Amino acid sequence: MMLQNASLQTTRPQWLHRWADFAATVAAEQLPGDVVARTKQVLFDCIGAIAAGAQEPEMQRLTARLCRTSADDAAPVIGAGRRAPAGLAAFLNGTAGTMLEIDEGNQFARGHPGIHVVPAVLAAAEELGRSGADVLLAIALGYEIGSRIGIASKLRVTMHPHGTWGTVGAAVAVAKLRNATREQMAEVINVSSTLGLATSRRTMLEGGTVRNSFAGFSNEIGLRAWEMVDAGFIGEADGIGTIYGTVIADQFQPGEMIADLGTRWEIARNYFKRHAACRYNHGALDALQSLIAEAGGHLKPDDIAKIDVDTYIWAAQLDGQQPRNMLAAKFSLPFSLATTIVNGAASIAAFRDDARRDAVTLALAGRVAVREDKALTTMLPGLRPARVKITLVDGRILSAEAYTNKGDTEDPYSAEEVQDKFREVAGSVWSSAHCSSILRAVEDLDRAPDLAALSRLLAA
């Protein structure tokens, strides 16, 4: 009966009218200062993740296969030293940005809005010659609607959030750059709502690297959604309500789509990552780091008899001890803890194949037990708790707990730390001077007449 009633609806919901009006009329000068500052951080954080991810072997092979020609007026394929048509650049950059599991996210949306929006905005804005202020507004707006869909709905547990509501975020951002009317904005939201992917959560657990393309497709589809609407295609009256209330998600709460709209910006409630692993691991990793610090900065694997972790349900599901590749390692809590102890940090290198095959690390991962504590699960999504107990061979026990992840809204990194992360990640691709130039270009973006200066840097 629910589906039958939904199919009979022919009028748009009130929240959609408000959203379309807001998105079509909001101007760059209306963005609060803290939102502008955070949007710049999200932008360069995504750029760093994309550039580093573009160096992965499969990304290099895919880029070489797809970029058969280049054009001076096309969009940069970041980290690849080349350009491509806007749709292809958006796809490749979105895919590269998720390769290393270091892009920013939003705990309330339970996903990664930035990497689903930034590549599409960079590709479209350059093609259109839009100003830097326009770019920042489009990113913040696309981030906003994607996050709010994530907040208002509960994806099925078998779904992976990448490639779902991020498609709507990309489409709205592109529509804003195209000066969409209220009517066009509402139609873009409805059309793009039905163009997300049927994603599988198991891809990340098994190390299926197709998962890394989900965000890439969202960015490319976001560009296409605008072209479809501008050409006259239409969607159903309440695409979001249907898809996120009956198809791939449950418990859609339309009130969340407009709660404090225009005053509470979701991009200002994001998080940044320093551990190069799934965020579900971060609470345990933060607790582990405090134990390592208490132990004088180092723990010897041979001194550890076992490690017990109690955490919330999503993190407890990441209990695989023998990951088959880098992606699976990033979604293995036992391996993440073990490689941090062996290598000193959950760095990008700590998950590469040499580290993943290390016998000492694998043996230690085999001594890590992960369990769900239902009391900790009830603290979601505001908190991401974990308790870590290390039993040493000599019988001593080391224990620590964390309730928030370092980098969350409740415990944020400083502006300097976020920049340091960019330099560390992007420094594997560009020189220190080049990284500094990118940071300056992003910092000055709200005063830039176009993207030309930043684009030249990103295409290098």
GULOMAR-127080 format. One record per residue (C-alpha): z, y, x. Coordinates in steps of 0.5 Angstrom, whole numbers. Layout:
+-------+-------+-------+
:    up : north :  east :
+-------+-------+-------+
:     Z :     Y :     X :
...
+-------+-------+-------+
This chain:
+-------+-------+-------+
:    up : north :  east :
+-------+-------+-------+
:     0 :     0 :     0 :
:     1 :     5 :     6 :
:    -6 :     4 :     9 :
:    -9 :     5 :     2 :
:    -5 :    11 :     0 :
:    -7 :    14 :     7 :
:   -14 :    12 :     6 :
:   -14 :    16 :     0 :
:   -11 :    23 :     3 :
:   -17 :    28 :     3 :
:   -12 :    34 :     5 :
:   -10 :    36 :    12 :
:    -2 :    36 :    13 :
:     1 :    42 :    13 :
:     3 :    41 :    20 :
:    -4 :    41 :    23 :
:    -5 :    47 :    19 :
:     0 :    51 :    23 :
:    -2 :    47 :    30 :
:    -9 :    49 :    29 :
:    -7 :    56 :    28 :
:    -2 :    56 :    34 :
:    -7 :    53 :    38 :
:   -13 :    58 :    36 :
:    -9 :    64 :    37 :
:    -4 :    64 :    42 :
:    -6 :    68 :    48 :
:    -4 :    67 :    56 :
:     0 :    73 :    56 :
:     5 :    70 :    51 :
:     7 :    64 :    55 :
:    14 :    65 :    58 :
:    15 :    66 :    65 :
:    18 :    60 :    66 :
:    12 :    56 :    63 :
:     7 :    59 :    67 :
:    11 :    57 :    73 :
:    12 :    50 :    71 :
:     5 :    50 :    69 :
:     3 :    52 :    76 :
:     7 :    46 :    79 :
:     4 :    41 :    74 :
:    -3 :    43 :    77 :
:    -1 :    42 :    84 :
:     3 :    36 :    83 :
:    -3 :    33 :    79 :
:    -8 :    35 :    85 :
:    -4 :    32 :    90 :
:    -3 :    26 :    86 :
:   -11 :    26 :    85 :
:   -13 :    27 :    92 :
:    -8 :    22 :    95 :
:   -10 :    17 :    90 :
:   -18 :    18 :    91 :
:   -17 :    15 :    98 :
:   -15 :     8 :    95 :
:   -21 :     3 :    97 :
:   -23 :     1 :    90 :
:   -23 :     9 :    88 :
:   -27 :    10 :    94 :
:   -32 :     5 :    92 :
:   -32 :     7 :    85 :
:   -33 :    14 :    87 :
:   -39 :    12 :    91 :
:   -42 :     8 :    86 :
:   -42 :    13 :    81 :
:   -43 :    19 :    85 :
:   -50 :    18 :    87 :
:   -52 :    26 :    87 :
:   -48 :    32 :    87 :
:   -50 :    39 :    85 :
:   -47 :    46 :    87 :
:   -45 :    48 :    80 :
:   -41 :    41 :    78 :
:   -34 :    40 :    78 :
:   -30 :    37 :    85 :
:   -28 :    30 :    85 :
:   -22 :    32 :    89 :
:   -20 :    28 :    95 :
:   -27 :    26 :    96 :
:   -31 :    32 :    99 :
:   -36 :    32 :    94 :
:   -38 :    34 :    87 :
:   -40 :    31 :    80 :
:   -42 :    33 :    73 :
:   -36 :    35 :    69 :
:   -35 :    29 :    65 :
:   -35 :    24 :    71 :
:   -31 :    29 :    75 :
:   -26 :    29 :    70 :
:   -26 :    21 :    69 :
:   -25 :    20 :    77 :
:   -20 :    25 :    78 :
:   -16 :    22 :    72 :
:   -16 :    15 :    75 :
:   -15 :    17 :    82 :
:    -9 :    21 :    79 :
:    -5 :    15 :    77 :
:    -7 :    10 :    83 :
:     0 :    11 :    86 :
:     5 :    12 :    81 :
:     7 :    19 :    83 :
:     4 :    24 :    78 :
:     9 :    28 :    74 :
:    11 :    26 :    67 :
:    15 :    28 :    61 :
:    21 :    24 :    59 :
:    22 :    26 :    51 :
:    14 :    24 :    50 :
:    15 :    18 :    54 :
:     9 :    19 :    58 :
:     5 :    23 :    63 :
:     2 :    29 :    60 :
:    -1 :    33 :    66 :
:    -5 :    28 :    69 :
:    -9 :    27 :    62 :
:   -10 :    34 :    61 :
:   -11 :    37 :    68 :
:   -18 :    34 :    70 :
:   -21 :    36 :    64 :
:   -19 :    43 :    64 :
:   -21 :    44 :    72 :
:   -28 :    41 :    70 :
:   -29 :    45 :    64 :
:   -26 :    51 :    66 :
:   -31 :    51 :    72 :
:   -37 :    50 :    68 :
:   -35 :    56 :    63 :
:   -33 :    61 :    69 :
:   -26 :    61 :    65 :
:   -20 :    65 :    69 :
:   -14 :    63 :    72 :
:   -10 :    65 :    66 :
:   -14 :    61 :    61 :
:   -14 :    55 :    66 :
:    -6 :    55 :    66 :
:    -6 :    57 :    58 :
:   -11 :    51 :    57 :
:    -6 :    46 :    61 :
:     0 :    48 :    58 :
:    -3 :    47 :    51 :
:    -6 :    41 :    52 :
:     0 :    38 :    55 :
:     4 :    41 :    49 :
:     0 :    37 :    43 :
:     0 :    31 :    47 :
:     8 :    31 :    49 :
:     9 :    32 :    42 :
:     5 :    26 :    39 :
:     9 :    22 :    44 :
:    16 :    25 :    41 :
:    14 :    25 :    34 :
:    12 :    17 :    34 :
:    14 :    11 :    37 :
:     8 :     7 :    41 :
:     8 :    -1 :    39 :
:    12 :    -4 :    45 :
:     6 :    -8 :    47 :
:     2 :    -1 :    48 :
:     2 :     3 :    55 :
:     2 :    10 :    53 :
:    -3 :    12 :    58 :
:   -10 :    13 :    55 :
:    -7 :    14 :    48 :
:    -4 :    21 :    46 :
:    -7 :    24 :    52 :
:   -14 :    24 :    49 :
:   -12 :    29 :    44 :
:    -8 :    33 :    50 :
:   -15 :    33 :    54 :
:   -19 :    35 :    47 :
:   -14 :    41 :    45 :
:   -14 :    44 :    52 :
:   -22 :    44 :    53 :
:   -23 :    46 :    45 :
:   -18 :    52 :    48 :
:   -23 :    54 :    54 :
:   -29 :    54 :    49 :
:   -25 :    59 :    44 :
:   -25 :    54 :    38 :
:   -23 :    57 :    32 :
:   -18 :    54 :    27 :
:   -22 :    50 :    23 :
:   -25 :    47 :    30 :
:   -18 :    46 :    33 :
:   -16 :    42 :    27 :
:   -22 :    38 :    27 :
:   -22 :    37 :    35 :
:   -15 :    34 :    34 :
:   -17 :    29 :    28 :
:   -23 :    27 :    32 :
:   -20 :    26 :    38 :
:   -14 :    22 :    35 :
:   -18 :    16 :    34 :
:   -22 :    16 :    40 :
:   -16 :    13 :    44 :
:   -16 :     7 :    48 :
:   -13 :     0 :    46 :
:    -8 :     0 :    52 :
:    -4 :    -6 :    54 :
:     3 :    -6 :    57 :
:     2 :   -12 :    61 :
:    -3 :    -9 :    65 :
:     2 :    -5 :    69 :
:     7 :   -11 :    69 :
:     1 :   -16 :    72 :
:    -2 :   -11 :    76 :
:    -8 :   -10 :    73 :
:   -11 :    -4 :    76 :
:   -16 :    -3 :    70 :
:    -9 :     1 :    68 :
:   -11 :     6 :    72 :
:   -17 :     8 :    69 :
:   -14 :    10 :    62 :
:   -12 :    17 :    64 :
:   -19 :    18 :    67 :
:   -22 :    16 :    60 :
:   -18 :    20 :    56 :
:   -20 :    26 :    60 :
:   -27 :    24 :    60 :
:   -27 :    23 :    52 :
:   -23 :    30 :    51 :
:   -29 :    33 :    54 :
:   -34 :    29 :    49 :
:   -29 :    30 :    43 :
:   -30 :    38 :    43 :
:   -38 :    37 :    44 :
:   -38 :    32 :    38 :
:   -34 :    37 :    34 :
:   -38 :    43 :    36 :
:   -44 :    39 :    34 :
:   -42 :    37 :    27 :
:   -38 :    31 :    27 :
:   -31 :    30 :    23 :
:   -25 :    26 :    23 :
:   -21 :    24 :    17 :
:   -16 :    29 :    14 :
:   -10 :    26 :    18 :
:   -12 :    22 :    24 :
:    -6 :    23 :    28 :
:    -1 :    21 :    22 :
:    -6 :    15 :    21 :
:    -6 :    13 :    28 :
:     1 :    14 :    30 :
:     4 :    12 :    24 :
:     0 :     6 :    22 :
:    -4 :     3 :    27 :
:    -1 :     4 :    34 :
:     5 :     7 :    33 :
:    11 :     7 :    28 :
:    16 :    12 :    25 :
:    11 :    18 :    26 :
:    15 :    24 :    24 :
:    11 :    30 :    23 :
:    16 :    35 :    23 :
:    17 :    34 :    31 :
:    10 :    37 :    32 :
:    12 :    44 :    30 :
:    19 :    44 :    31 :
:    20 :    50 :    35 :
:    13 :    51 :    36 :
:    11 :    57 :    41 :
:    18 :    57 :    43 :
:    20 :    50 :    46 :
:    14 :    49 :    51 :
:    14 :    41 :    53 :
:    11 :    43 :    60 :
:    18 :    46 :    62 :
:    22 :    40 :    60 :
:    18 :    35 :    65 :
:    20 :    31 :    71 :
:    17 :    31 :    78 :
:    17 :    24 :    82 :
:    19 :    23 :    89 :
:    19 :    15 :    89 :
:    12 :    12 :    89 :
:    14 :     7 :    83 :
:    15 :     7 :    76 :
:    20 :    12 :    73 :
:    24 :     6 :    70 :
:    26 :     4 :    77 :
:    28 :    11 :    79 :
:    35 :    11 :    76 :
:    37 :     5 :    80 :
:    33 :     8 :    86 :
:    37 :    14 :    86 :
:    44 :    10 :    85 :
:    41 :     6 :    91 :
:    40 :    12 :    95 :
:    47 :    14 :    94 :
:    50 :     7 :    97 :
:    45 :     8 :   103 :
:    48 :    15 :   104 :
:    55 :    12 :   104 :
:    53 :     6 :   108 :
:    51 :    11 :   114 :
:    44 :    12 :   112 :
:    42 :     4 :   113 :
:    43 :    -2 :   110 :
:    41 :    -9 :   113 :
:    38 :   -14 :   109 :
:    41 :   -20 :   112 :
:    48 :   -17 :   110 :
:    46 :   -17 :   103 :
:    48 :   -23 :    99 :
:    45 :   -21 :    92 :
:    44 :   -14 :    88 :
:    46 :   -14 :    81 :
:    42 :    -8 :    76 :
:    44 :    -7 :    69 :
:    40 :    -2 :    66 :
:    36 :     0 :    60 :
:    31 :    -5 :    56 :
:    25 :    -2 :    59 :
:    27 :    -2 :    66 :
:    30 :    -9 :    65 :
:    23 :   -11 :    63 :
:    21 :   -10 :    70 :
:    24 :   -16 :    73 :
:    18 :   -19 :    77 :
:    20 :   -21 :    84 :
:    14 :   -23 :    87 :
:     9 :   -18 :    85 :
:     1 :   -19 :    87 :
:    -1 :   -13 :    89 :
:     1 :    -5 :    90 :
:     1 :    -3 :    82 :
:     5 :    -9 :    80 :
:    10 :    -8 :    86 :
:    11 :    -1 :    83 :
:    13 :    -4 :    77 :
:    18 :    -9 :    80 :
:    25 :    -6 :    80 :
:    27 :   -12 :    85 :
:    21 :   -10 :    90 :
:    22 :    -3 :    89 :
:    30 :    -4 :    91 :
:    28 :    -9 :    97 :
:    23 :    -4 :   100 :
:    27 :     2 :   100 :
:    32 :    -2 :   104 :
:    27 :    -5 :   109 :
:    23 :     2 :   109 :
:    28 :     7 :   108 :
:    25 :    10 :   102 :
:    21 :     8 :    96 :
:    15 :    12 :    99 :
:     7 :    11 :    98 :
:     7 :     6 :   104 :
:    13 :     2 :   102 :
:     8 :    -1 :    97 :
:     2 :    -2 :   100 :
:     0 :    -9 :   102 :
:     3 :   -10 :   109 :
:    10 :    -8 :   106 :
:     9 :   -12 :   100 :
:     8 :   -18 :   104 :
:    13 :   -17 :   108 :
:    18 :   -24 :   109 :
:    24 :   -20 :   109 :
:    23 :   -15 :   103 :
:    20 :   -21 :    99 :
:    27 :   -25 :   101 :
:    31 :   -19 :    99 :
:    27 :   -18 :    92 :
:    29 :   -25 :    91 :
:    36 :   -24 :    91 :
:    36 :   -18 :    86 :
:    38 :   -20 :    79 :
:    36 :   -15 :    73 :
:    39 :   -15 :    66 :
:    39 :   -10 :    60 :
:    46 :    -7 :    58 :
:    45 :    -5 :    51 :
:    50 :     1 :    51 :
:    45 :     4 :    56 :
:    39 :     3 :    52 :
:    42 :     7 :    47 :
:    42 :    13 :    51 :
:    35 :    13 :    51 :
:    31 :    18 :    52 :
:    35 :    23 :    54 :
:    38 :    19 :    59 :
:    35 :    14 :    64 :
:    42 :    10 :    66 :
:    43 :     4 :    71 :
:    48 :     1 :    75 :
:    47 :    -2 :    82 :
:    52 :    -7 :    85 :
:    51 :   -10 :    92 :
:    55 :   -16 :    94 :
:    55 :   -16 :   102 :
:    55 :   -23 :   106 :
:    62 :   -21 :   108 :
:    65 :   -21 :   101 :
:    65 :   -13 :   100 :
:    62 :   -10 :    94 :
:    58 :    -3 :    94 :
:    57 :     0 :    87 :
:    54 :     6 :    84 :
:    51 :     9 :    78 :
:    46 :    14 :    75 :
:    45 :    17 :    68 :
:    39 :    22 :    70 :
:    33 :    21 :    74 :
:    33 :    26 :    80 :
:    27 :    31 :    78 :
:    29 :    30 :    71 :
:    30 :    37 :    67 :
:    38 :    35 :    67 :
:    37 :    35 :    75 :
:    31 :    38 :    77 :
:    28 :    39 :    84 :
:    28 :    46 :    87 :
:    21 :    49 :    87 :
:    21 :    48 :    95 :
:    22 :    41 :    94 :
:    16 :    40 :    89 :
:    12 :    44 :    94 :
:    15 :    39 :   100 :
:    12 :    33 :    95 :
:     5 :    36 :    95 :
:     5 :    37 :   102 :
:     7 :    30 :   104 :
:     3 :    27 :    99 :
:    -4 :    31 :   100 :
:    -2 :    32 :   107 :
:    -5 :    25 :   108 :
:   -12 :    28 :   106 :
:   -12 :    35 :   108 :
:    -9 :    39 :   114 :
:    -3 :    43 :   113 :
:    -7 :    49 :   113 :
:   -11 :    47 :   107 :
:    -5 :    45 :   103 :
:    -2 :    51 :   104 :
:    -9 :    55 :   102 :
:    -9 :    50 :    95 :
:    -1 :    52 :    94 :
:    -3 :    60 :    95 :
:    -9 :    59 :    90 :
:    -5 :    56 :    85 :
:     1 :    61 :    85 :
:    -5 :    66 :    85 :
:    -8 :    63 :    79 :
:    -6 :    67 :    73 :
:    -9 :    73 :    77 :
:   -16 :    70 :    79 :
:   -22 :    72 :    75 :
:   -24 :    65 :    76 :
:   -23 :    58 :    79 :
:   -28 :    59 :    85 :
:   -23 :    60 :    90 :
:   -19 :    54 :    88 :
:   -25 :    49 :    87 :
:   -28 :    50 :    94 :
:   -21 :    48 :    96 :
:   -21 :    42 :    92 :
:   -28 :    40 :    94 :
:   -27 :    40 :   101 :
+-------+-------+-------+
